[in-house]
Amino acid sequence: MSELEQKIKDNASGPKSAESDGQKVEQHSISDQIEADRYLNSKQAMKKRTPGFKITKMCPPGSVF
């Protein structure tokens, strides 16, 4: 599990906001965290050198173009 996935899991299990001694802490919403995870995953996928899919034209043996 990546560090970001672990942080999302920890944030989901904890409270959204907390207040103690006059200090208030609020986390990003779960949907924002999921969107950030999707963005980072897509960014990482784009760094790979291999294409996701390849379109080729099939030509049976003996055919002439």
C-alpha positions as CSV (number, residue, x, y, z in Angstrom):
1,M,0.0,0.0,0.0
2,S,1.4,3.4,-1.0
3,E,1.9,6.2,1.5
4,L,-1.0,8.2,0.0
5,E,-3.4,5.3,0.2
6,Q,-2.4,4.8,3.8
7,K,-3.1,8.5,4.5
8,I,-6.5,8.3,2.8
9,K,-7.4,5.2,4.9
10,D,-6.2,6.9,8.1
11,N,-8.1,10.1,7.3
12,A,-11.3,8.2,6.5
13,S,-11.2,6.4,9.8
14,G,-10.6,9.6,11.8
15,P,-12.9,12.6,12.5
16,K,-13.4,15.2,9.8
17,S,-12.6,18.1,12.2
18,A,-11.4,18.4,15.7
19,E,-11.1,21.3,18.2
20,S,-9.0,21.5,21.3
21,D,-7.9,24.4,23.5
22,G,-9.2,26.9,20.9
23,Q,-7.4,25.3,18.0
24,K,-9.4,23.8,15.2
25,V,-8.2,21.3,12.7
26,E,-10.1,20.2,9.6
27,Q,-9.1,17.7,6.9
28,H,-9.7,17.7,3.2
29,S,-12.9,15.9,2.2
30,I,-12.7,12.3,1.2
31,S,-13.7,13.1,-2.4
32,D,-10.9,15.6,-2.7
33,Q,-8.4,13.0,-1.4
34,I,-9.7,10.3,-3.8
35,E,-9.5,12.8,-6.7
36,A,-5.9,13.6,-5.7
37,D,-5.1,9.9,-5.6
38,R,-6.5,9.4,-9.1
39,Y,-4.6,12.4,-10.4
40,L,-1.3,11.1,-9.0
41,N,-2.0,7.6,-10.3
42,S,-2.7,8.9,-13.8
43,K,0.4,11.1,-13.6
44,Q,2.5,8.0,-12.7
45,A,0.9,6.0,-15.5
46,M,1.9,8.6,-18.0
47,K,5.6,8.3,-17.0
48,K,5.7,4.7,-18.2
49,R,7.3,4.2,-21.6
50,T,4.9,1.4,-22.7
51,P,1.7,2.4,-24.3
52,G,-1.6,1.3,-22.7
53,F,-2.8,-0.2,-26.0
54,K,-1.7,-0.4,-29.5
55,I,-3.7,-0.3,-32.7
56,T,-2.3,-2.3,-35.6
57,K,-3.7,-3.3,-39.0
58,M,-3.8,-7.0,-39.4
59,C,-3.0,-8.4,-42.8
60,P,-3.3,-12.1,-43.6
61,P,-0.4,-13.8,-45.3
62,G,-0.5,-13.6,-49.1
63,S,-2.6,-10.5,-49.3
64,V,-1.4,-7.6,-51.5
65,F,-1.9,-3.9,-50.6
